[in-house]
Amino acid sequence: MLGLIASNSDTGVSIPSVVAQAAATVPAVWVLVAIAAAAIGALPAVRLVGWLAIIVAFALTILGPTFKLPEWALSISPLHHVPDVTVPAPDWAGLAGVGVVFVVVTAAAFAGFRRRDIG
């Protein structure tokens, strides 16, 4: 929808750039899902940790720059590492790191679920 609106206006934003930016954001969102899965796998009573991760990521990504938080604090959010794909040379290193974090946290989630007696 945003791509259609932007392509009909004079913003310089095209549908392919909106889709590319959304695709680049997916691994960071997967990290938040993996955190929730790991929390539930480890201890189901703390399932609200997943929501807490989303709230912290939102606060750091949206409000962090407003409050001029230091870079190390902003880097806690996986969304902070998503590159701007519309620049000529996006820095994909941060997104690669987010991918590694996703794999590690997802492995921990599967280990936690395998340990539990569900049934």
Rosetta blueprint (number, residue, H / E / L):
1 M L
2 L H
3 G H
4 L H
5 I H
6 A H
7 S H
8 N L
9 S L
10 D L
11 T L
12 G L
13 V L
14 S L
15 I H
16 P H
17 S H
18 V H
19 V H
20 A H
21 Q H
22 A H
23 A H
24 A H
25 T H
26 V H
27 P H
28 A H
29 V H
30 W H
31 V H
32 L H
33 V H
34 A H
35 I H
36 A H
37 A H
38 A H
39 A H
40 I H
41 G H
42 A H
43 L L
44 P H
45 A H
46 V H
47 R L
48 L L
49 V H
50 G H
51 W H
52 L H
53 A H
54 I H
55 I H
56 V H
57 A H
58 F H
59 A H
60 L H
61 T H
62 I H
63 L H
64 G L
65 P L
66 T L
67 F L
68 K L
69 L L
70 P L
71 E H
72 W H
73 A H
74 L H
75 S L
76 I L
77 S L
78 P H
79 L H
80 H H
81 H H
82 V L
83 P L
84 D L
85 V L
86 T L
87 V L
88 P L
89 A L
90 P L
91 D L
92 W L
93 A H
94 G H
95 L H
96 A H
97 G H
98 V H
99 G H
100 V H
101 V H
102 F H
103 V H
104 V H
105 V H
106 T H
107 A H
108 A H
109 A H
110 F H
111 A H
112 G H
113 F H
114 R H
115 R H
116 R L
117 D L
118 I L
119 G L
